[in-house]
Amino acid sequence: RLDTEKDLYSKTLFSPAAAASTRDSLDVLLQFEEPSQDSSSILKSKEQEEEETVSASTSKTFKLPVIENSDNLLSELSITGLRNPCNTCYINSMVQCLFSTTLFRDLFLTKKYKLFLENEKYPKGLQLSHSIYVLFKKMYLNGGRAIIPNGFLKVCKKLRPDLNIPDDQQDTQEFLMIILARIHEELSNNNVTKYYSDLILNDATALQVNPSKYQKWCEETVLSDGLSPIDHIFQGQMENILKCQRCGNSSYSYSTFYVLSLAIPKASLYSFTSKSKKIKLEDCINFFTSDEELSDDNAWDCPKCRTAEYKLKKDENLSQKKRSILFNLHSRPRSKSPRHRHHHHHHRHKNDDAKKNDDATKNSKKWKSKKLTTIKSLDFIVLPPILVIHLSRFYYDLTKKNNTVITYPLILNIILKNNKVVRYKLYATVNHSGNLINGHYTSVVNKEKSHEIGLNRQVWVTFDDDVIKQHHKDRDDFETGRTEISSNEVYVLFYERVDEEDYEEECC
């Protein structure tokens, strides 16, 4: 056992005073030890686990497992490494972030997920939710050690053989989407709203959205797709509006997301005080929600304009027919009949018809002269307790990567359509170096139990598979008052929603 290194680690990671005196030694990489056979008593065997007589579905309370032998903060905070059998760093880094997502982790550790899982529909060998429960329990009870997530990898491989786990490297963000979609499918259940009533209590008036359109969308899309605890934890909602600049007609549509994927705008779009060409995360969000003008072939095919244009063409064709009839009528040889006395009446009708024809032509020309443009706008209307942000760094061929430096804040504020400000605190990131084919993923997590953000309260740990780096150098600045970090490797960010009281208390 690496007792000397573990003692140093415990002192420097959790004691600011000791950390200050041993700052130079904190860049040492420490590899977790493999759980010894003696530690097996901490975990129940699979057979024992399946023989438990009290299930979560019959329990009135949901409790976390008890951590035994928590004689140091490594075990108390469940700082557990994950071994990499081949090319699974993209899985390990994302698992560390999900394990540190309290709402998500406790859904499994307390066995609450069993309330919604239909065992008959999903055999245990294909239950991703059960494999996550087993993995999380091992991670929770084996702080200070490293484990191999064999069971979890085996289920993932069965569900997605195309990923070729564990041999091929994949995109960690895509893997996250696969995981969330599958768990949503497994836990989608009519009982969900009994425990997560917020999923059906959105007030269209308070959200300042189109009531009828929003209600129809909720009934036809959201409710028909089913609701799950994943919706409660990760789901956000957006309103998309297309407004025709020719007639003023608008179209409303709504969509959901689990992961907010943001393009990185070009530096030329923003003014900088330095030559560092850094883009703020807030710039990426503003770029995502900024109005966009669509013109010509890209413009919205407005149904109101289409109807009006059809009517104008019909009127124009009718006026042309009348003009042709009048022309033929007055070009005939006049007969010497008494009707010539009423010629002035025909002349007056001719002028009236000509005026109508001219008006129709003018209206048609005026209509066509208006440029066909559409303003596309997007607003957040509901934001989730856990906001996951993905920065689109990879190009289509996957070998090229956008290495723009992104500055991201410890505290992130986002404004909803109704002008309500939603505040988030950072608690985890996934970083990527290299390209997608030949690259490597690591994660950085605030392992403090409540993800506190006050000075000297944060416990930032870098996970590199079964290796950790103590006191990530950038995050030392958080503990000295710095409120943002810059990186060209940050790829996925995890933010947790906070209310004003919690924010003021943590920052005191």
MOBEL-V559674 format. One record per backbone hydrogen bond with DSSP energy under -1.0 kcal/mol. CO is the residue of the C=O (numbers start at 0). NH is the residue of the N-H. E is the energy in kcal/mol with one decimal. If there is no record, write none. Layout:
# MOBEL-V559674
co=CO nh=NH e=E
co=CO nh=NH e=E
This chain:
# MOBEL-V559674
co=0 nh=2 e=-1.7
co=1 nh=5 e=-2.7
co=2 nh=6 e=-2.5
co=3 nh=7 e=-2.2
co=4 nh=8 e=-2.6
co=5 nh=9 e=-2.7
co=6 nh=10 e=-2.1
co=7 nh=11 e=-2.6
co=8 nh=12 e=-2.6
co=9 nh=13 e=-1.2
co=10 nh=14 e=-1.1
co=14 nh=18 e=-2.7
co=15 nh=19 e=-2.0
co=16 nh=20 e=-1.0
co=17 nh=21 e=-1.0
co=21 nh=24 e=-1.2
co=22 nh=25 e=-1.4
co=24 nh=27 e=-1.1
co=29 nh=467 e=-2.2
co=32 nh=145 e=-1.9
co=35 nh=38 e=-1.1
co=36 nh=39 e=-1.3
co=37 nh=40 e=-1.1
co=38 nh=41 e=-1.8
co=44 nh=48 e=-2.6
co=45 nh=49 e=-2.1
co=46 nh=50 e=-1.0
co=48 nh=51 e=-1.1
co=54 nh=57 e=-1.2
co=68 nh=70 e=-2.0
co=71 nh=75 e=-2.1
co=72 nh=76 e=-2.4
co=73 nh=78 e=-2.5
co=77 nh=79 e=-1.2
co=78 nh=143 e=-3.4
co=80 nh=146 e=-2.2
co=87 nh=91 e=-2.8
co=88 nh=92 e=-2.4
co=90 nh=94 e=-2.6
co=91 nh=95 e=-2.0
co=92 nh=96 e=-1.3
co=93 nh=97 e=-2.4
co=94 nh=98 e=-2.9
co=95 nh=99 e=-1.2
co=97 nh=100 e=-1.1
co=99 nh=101 e=-1.1
co=100 nh=104 e=-3.2
co=101 nh=105 e=-2.8
co=104 nh=107 e=-1.1
co=104 nh=108 e=-2.6
co=105 nh=109 e=-1.9
co=106 nh=112 e=-1.9
co=107 nh=110 e=-1.5
co=110 nh=113 e=-1.4
co=111 nh=114 e=-2.0
co=112 nh=115 e=-1.5
co=112 nh=116 e=-1.0
co=117 nh=121 e=-1.7
co=122 nh=125 e=-2.4
co=123 nh=126 e=-1.3
co=125 nh=127 e=-1.0
co=126 nh=130 e=-1.8
co=127 nh=131 e=-2.1
co=128 nh=132 e=-2.0
co=129 nh=133 e=-2.3
co=130 nh=134 e=-2.3
co=131 nh=135 e=-3.2
co=132 nh=136 e=-2.2
co=133 nh=137 e=-1.8
co=134 nh=138 e=-2.4
co=135 nh=139 e=-2.8
co=136 nh=140 e=-2.0
co=141 nh=144 e=-1.6
co=144 nh=80 e=-2.6
co=145 nh=34 e=-1.1
co=146 nh=82 e=-2.8
co=147 nh=149 e=-2.2
co=148 nh=152 e=-2.4
co=149 nh=153 e=-2.5
co=150 nh=154 e=-1.9
co=151 nh=155 e=-2.3
co=152 nh=156 e=-2.3
co=153 nh=157 e=-1.8
co=154 nh=158 e=-2.4
co=155 nh=159 e=-2.5
co=159 nh=162 e=-1.6
co=160 nh=163 e=-1.4
co=163 nh=166 e=-1.1
co=163 nh=167 e=-2.0
co=165 nh=86 e=-2.7
co=170 nh=174 e=-2.1
co=171 nh=175 e=-2.1
co=172 nh=176 e=-2.0
co=173 nh=177 e=-2.1
co=174 nh=178 e=-2.4
co=175 nh=179 e=-2.8
co=176 nh=180 e=-2.3
co=177 nh=181 e=-2.2
co=178 nh=182 e=-2.5
co=179 nh=183 e=-2.5
co=180 nh=184 e=-2.0
co=181 nh=185 e=-2.4
co=182 nh=186 e=-2.5
co=188 nh=191 e=-1.5
co=190 nh=193 e=-1.1
co=191 nh=194 e=-1.3
co=191 nh=195 e=-2.1
co=195 nh=198 e=-1.6
co=196 nh=199 e=-1.7
co=202 nh=206 e=-2.3
co=203 nh=208 e=-2.0
co=209 nh=213 e=-2.8
co=210 nh=214 e=-2.6
co=211 nh=215 e=-2.2
co=212 nh=216 e=-2.2
co=213 nh=217 e=-2.5
co=214 nh=218 e=-2.1
co=215 nh=219 e=-2.7
co=216 nh=220 e=-2.7
co=216 nh=221 e=-1.1
co=217 nh=222 e=-2.9
co=220 nh=224 e=-1.7
co=226 nh=188 e=-1.7
co=227 nh=231 e=-1.2
co=228 nh=232 e=-1.9
co=229 nh=233 e=-2.9
co=230 nh=234 e=-1.4
co=232 nh=385 e=-2.1
co=235 nh=256 e=-1.7
co=236 nh=380 e=-2.4
co=236 nh=381 e=-1.7
co=237 nh=254 e=-1.9
co=238 nh=378 e=-2.1
co=239 nh=252 e=-2.3
co=240 nh=376 e=-2.7
co=241 nh=250 e=-2.3
co=242 nh=374 e=-2.5
co=243 nh=247 e=-1.8
co=248 nh=243 e=-3.0
co=250 nh=241 e=-2.1
co=252 nh=239 e=-3.3
co=254 nh=237 e=-2.7
co=256 nh=235 e=-2.6
co=259 nh=389 e=-2.8
co=261 nh=391 e=-2.9
co=265 nh=268 e=-1.8
co=266 nh=269 e=-1.7
co=278 nh=406 e=-2.9
co=279 nh=283 e=-1.5
co=280 nh=284 e=-1.9
co=281 nh=285 e=-2.6
co=282 nh=286 e=-2.5
co=283 nh=287 e=-1.7
co=284 nh=288 e=-1.9
co=285 nh=289 e=-1.1
co=291 nh=375 e=-3.4
co=293 nh=373 e=-2.9
co=294 nh=297 e=-2.1
co=295 nh=298 e=-1.2
co=299 nh=301 e=-1.9
co=301 nh=305 e=-2.2
co=302 nh=306 e=-2.2
co=303 nh=307 e=-2.4
co=304 nh=308 e=-3.0
co=305 nh=309 e=-2.0
co=306 nh=310 e=-2.2
co=307 nh=311 e=-2.4
co=308 nh=312 e=-2.4
co=309 nh=313 e=-2.2
co=310 nh=314 e=-2.7
co=311 nh=315 e=-2.8
co=312 nh=316 e=-2.6
co=313 nh=317 e=-2.2
co=314 nh=318 e=-2.5
co=315 nh=319 e=-2.0
co=316 nh=320 e=-2.0
co=317 nh=321 e=-2.3
co=318 nh=322 e=-2.5
co=319 nh=323 e=-2.1
co=320 nh=324 e=-2.4
co=321 nh=325 e=-2.8
co=322 nh=326 e=-2.2
co=323 nh=327 e=-2.2
co=324 nh=328 e=-2.5
co=325 nh=329 e=-2.4
co=334 nh=336 e=-2.0
co=336 nh=339 e=-1.8
co=337 nh=340 e=-1.9
co=338 nh=341 e=-1.8
co=339 nh=342 e=-1.4
co=341 nh=344 e=-1.0
co=341 nh=345 e=-1.3
co=342 nh=346 e=-2.2
co=343 nh=347 e=-1.8
co=344 nh=348 e=-2.2
co=345 nh=349 e=-2.3
co=346 nh=350 e=-1.9
co=347 nh=351 e=-2.1
co=348 nh=352 e=-2.6
co=349 nh=353 e=-2.1
co=350 nh=354 e=-2.3
co=351 nh=355 e=-2.2
co=352 nh=356 e=-2.4
co=353 nh=357 e=-2.6
co=354 nh=358 e=-2.5
co=355 nh=359 e=-2.5
co=356 nh=360 e=-2.2
co=357 nh=361 e=-2.7
co=358 nh=362 e=-2.9
co=359 nh=363 e=-2.2
co=360 nh=364 e=-2.6
co=361 nh=365 e=-3.0
co=362 nh=366 e=-2.6
co=363 nh=367 e=-2.5
co=364 nh=368 e=-1.8
co=370 nh=372 e=-1.2
co=371 nh=295 e=-1.3
co=372 nh=244 e=-2.4
co=373 nh=293 e=-3.4
co=374 nh=242 e=-2.2
co=375 nh=291 e=-2.6
co=376 nh=240 e=-2.6
co=378 nh=238 e=-2.7
co=379 nh=416 e=-2.4
co=381 nh=236 e=-2.8
co=384 nh=496 e=-3.0
co=386 nh=494 e=-2.5
co=387 nh=259 e=-3.0
co=388 nh=492 e=-2.9
co=389 nh=261 e=-3.3
co=390 nh=392 e=-1.7
co=392 nh=401 e=-3.3
co=394 nh=397 e=-1.7
co=397 nh=435 e=-1.1
co=399 nh=394 e=-1.8
co=404 nh=278 e=-2.6
co=405 nh=486 e=-2.0
co=406 nh=280 e=-2.7
co=407 nh=484 e=-2.6
co=409 nh=425 e=-2.5
co=411 nh=423 e=-2.7
co=413 nh=421 e=-3.2
co=415 nh=418 e=-1.8
co=419 nh=415 e=-2.8
co=421 nh=413 e=-2.4
co=422 nh=497 e=-2.5
co=423 nh=411 e=-2.3
co=424 nh=495 e=-2.9
co=426 nh=445 e=-2.8
co=427 nh=493 e=-3.0
co=428 nh=443 e=-2.5
co=429 nh=490 e=-2.6
co=429 nh=491 e=-1.8
co=430 nh=441 e=-2.0
co=432 nh=439 e=-2.3
co=437 nh=434 e=-1.1
co=439 nh=432 e=-2.3
co=441 nh=430 e=-2.8
co=442 nh=462 e=-3.4
co=443 nh=428 e=-2.2
co=444 nh=446 e=-1.0
co=444 nh=460 e=-2.7
co=447 nh=450 e=-2.1
co=453 nh=456 e=-1.9
co=458 nh=446 e=-3.2
co=460 nh=444 e=-2.8
co=461 nh=468 e=-1.9
co=462 nh=442 e=-2.1
co=463 nh=466 e=-1.6
co=464 nh=81 e=-1.5
co=465 nh=31 e=-2.2
co=466 nh=463 e=-4.0
co=467 nh=29 e=-2.0
co=468 nh=461 e=-1.6
co=473 nh=476 e=-1.4
co=476 nh=481 e=-3.2
co=477 nh=480 e=-1.3
co=482 nh=409 e=-3.1
co=484 nh=407 e=-2.8
co=486 nh=405 e=-3.0
co=488 nh=431 e=-2.7
co=490 nh=390 e=-2.7
co=491 nh=429 e=-2.9
co=492 nh=388 e=-2.7
co=493 nh=426 e=-2.3
co=493 nh=427 e=-1.2
co=494 nh=386 e=-2.4
co=495 nh=424 e=-2.5
co=498 nh=502 e=-2.3
co=499 nh=503 e=-2.6
co=500 nh=504 e=-2.2
co=501 nh=505 e=-2.5
co=502 nh=506 e=-1.9
